[in-house]
Amino acid sequence: MMNQPTTGSVTAAALAIGDELLSGRTKDKNIGHLAELLTAAGIDLEEVRIVPDDHDRIVAALNELRSRYDYVFTSGGIGPTHDDITADAVAAAFGVACDHDAEALALLGAHYAERGLEFTDARRRMARMPVGSRHIDNPVSRAPGFIIGNVHVMAGVPSVFQAMLDNVLPTLKTGIKVHSEKVNCPYGEGDIGDPLAVIAKAHPDVNIGSYPRFSGTGFSTEIVIRGRDQAAIDAARADVEAMLASVQAKRDAAAR
């Protein structure tokens, strides 16, 4: 069960780690999933970064993000190979040692024994985490993620990331959920841009976005109104609909 929402907003950032993401070899599937679940929980995902497998770059990005947002979620770089350096970088960011966690060692040792596989040094690397961390359960491949401070460190493999996130979400404080409504506009952004800007300025408690569409023969726009106060959304929607009616009336008058 989710914790009770706070009266204010709760913010988050995502830090995706891996050379393969920046080269295009791997297509990220975690950020969109994270954004969708956080939005549903009333947590605002306000920034996303992708950094290479570089210790100093990870440390710098993590320290900046964790000081700015309520939560940081990382993905990638906690596997068994030499380039999986996230645990070490997170430990450095917090100024603590990175060491084999006894509980994680026992968990993974039992897991590989059940499968009849050797518990190699490479596999033991997946039990390393910053001292003082708490586990994030991994029901898919058993190697745990971890939490330290406001940072949640999870695997890059989408199925594992998603399973870990499912275990993390119920522990988070949440904000008031954002509601959204859309208004389909038959005109292009060039026709409505100026009056829509006036409406947006008149309704600072909501966010109004416009998204152009092209059907092959002409342009239209989807207008999306987002906010935490339904009354504010309704008021902005009424003004948008009145503006569209005015645009149509002017077109009708010009056509006579």
N, C-alpha and C positions, 0 to 999 in steps of 0.2 A: 504494500500500500504506500502511495506517495505521502510524503510529509505534508502538513498543512501549508498552504501558500503564505508567503510573507506579504506585507502590505505594499512593499516596493518591488522594483524589478530585480531579477537575478540574472547575472551576465556570465557568459562563457566564451572561451576561445578554443580552437582546435589547432593542434600542431601535428602535421603529418610528416613523418621522417623517412627518408630513403632516396638514394640516388636514382633508383628505378622509377620513381614517380616523376622526377624532374627530367629524365631522359625520354619519358613516354613509354618505356618498356612495360610498365605496370599502370593500369588505369585505376585511379582511386575510386573506390565504391563506399568508403566509410564516411566521408564528409556529408554527403547527402542524407545518409541514414541517420547520422548523428543530428543533423539540423532538423530533420523531421520529428524525431523523438523529443528533442529539447523543446521545440516549438510547442508540441502537444502538452508538454509538462509545464509550460509557462516560463521557460528559461530562454533568454535571448542570446543566441549565438552571434556574437558581434564581430569576430575576426577569425580568419583561417590563414594559416601559414604552412608552407611546405619548405623543408630545409633538407640539405643533403646529409649523408652519413659523415658528418664532421663534428667532432666533439665540441669545439669552441662555438660553432654556430648553433648547436642544439642548446648549449648552456645559456648563451646570450638570449636566444629567442624565448626560452622557457622562463628565465628570470624576468624578462620584460612582460610577458603575458601573465604570469602568475601574480605579479604585483598590480596588474590593471583590472583583472576580472575575478569574479567569485570562484569560477572553476576553470581548469584547463584540462583538456582531454588530448592525450597523445596516441598516435597509432604508429606501429612499426618499430623494428629495431630491438626486440627483446627475445630473439631466437637463439639458436645454438652456434652460430657461425661468427667468424672473427669480426665481421662488419656490423654485428648487432651490438651497438655501443650505447643504446639509449639508457640502460640502467646505470652505467658509469657516468654518463652526462647528467642524468637527473640527480645522482648522488653529489656530483660536483656542484651543481646549481644550489643544492641545499647545504653544502659544506659538511657532508657526512661521508662515512666510508661506504663502499659498495662491497657486500660480502655474501657468501652463500647463506641463505636463510634455512635454518634447521627444519622448520615445518615444511618448506617447499622441497627440500632434499628428500625428506621422508615420503612425501606425497609422490614425487616423481620416481623415486627408487622403487616404490611399491608398484607404480603404474608400469614401469618397464619390466619389472620382474613378472608381473601378470602376463605380459606379452611375450615373455621369453627372450627379451632383448637386453644387451649389455648396457649398463648405466655408464656410458662413456663420459669423458671430461667435457666433450662438446654438449652432451645432454645435461650435464651438471651445471653448465653455464646458465641454463634457463631458471635455475634456482637462485641466481644472484640478484640482489635488489638493495637499495639504500637501507642502511640500518635505521630501524624505527618505522619501516613501512608496514602497511596492512595489506593483506591479500585481496585480490579480486578473483573470485572463483572462475575457473575455466572448465565448463562441463564438456567441451569438445575435445581438447587435447591435453587437458590436465595442468599444463604449465601455467601457473597463476600470473595475472597482472598484479599491479600493486598501486597503492595510494600513499602519497606522502604530502602533507600539507593540503593544499587545494588542488593538487595535480593527480590525475588519474591516468595511469600508464597501461596501455592495452596493446594487444597484438595487431599486426597489420593485415593478417589474413581475414577477409570479411566475415566469414562464418564465426570465427573466434572472437573478433571485435564485437560483433553483434551480440553474441552470447554473454560476453563480459559486460557490455553496456546494459543488458537486461538486468544484471545483478547489481549494477551501480545505481541505476535510476531511482529505485525505491529509497535510497539513502540520502538523496539530495534535497536541499531546501528548494522550493519552487516559488515562482512568482505568479501573479495573476495572469491567466491565460490571455493570449492575444486572439481576438476574433477578427475575421475578415469577411468582406462581402465584395462581390464583383458586379460591375455594371458593364454590359456590352454596348459599345459605342460604334455606330456604323461609319464614323468619320476617322480620317487619319489624324496623327498627332499634330500636324501642321494646322489643322482646322480648329483644334481645341486647346492647343498648348497655352495660349495667353489666358483665356478665361479659367482654365484648370489651375494655372498658377495662382490666380486670384483666390480661388476656392481653397487651395492648399494653405495659403497664408491666413485665410479667415478661420481655418480649423486646425490650430496647432496641436490639438490633443490627439489627432489621428495622422496616420501616414497614408498618403495617396500616391499610388504608383500607376504609371501608364505603360502598357506593353503593346507595341504595334504588331499587327498581323497582316499578312499579304495572302490573298486568296488565289492569286494568279491573274486576277483582273482588276483588283483594286485593294486599297488599304482600309483597315478598320483598327480599332483599338480596344483592348480590354483594360478597364479601369478597376483597380483593386484598392479598397479602402480597409486599412487595418488599424486596430486600436484595442485598448482594454476596457473602454467605456462604450457600451452598446448605444446609449443615447447620443454620444458624440459621433459615432459611426452613422446613425440614422440621420442626424442633422447634416452631415457632410454628404451623404447619399442623396438627400433631398435637393441640396444645392447642385450636385452633379446632374441629376435628372432634369432639374429646371434649366440648367445651362444647355443640355442637349436638346431640350424642347425649343429653346431660343434659337439655337443654331439651325434646327430644322425649319422653324418659322421664317427665318431670314432667307433660307434657300427656297422655300415655297414662294415667298414674296418676290424674289428675284426671277423665278421661273414664270411668273404671270405676264 
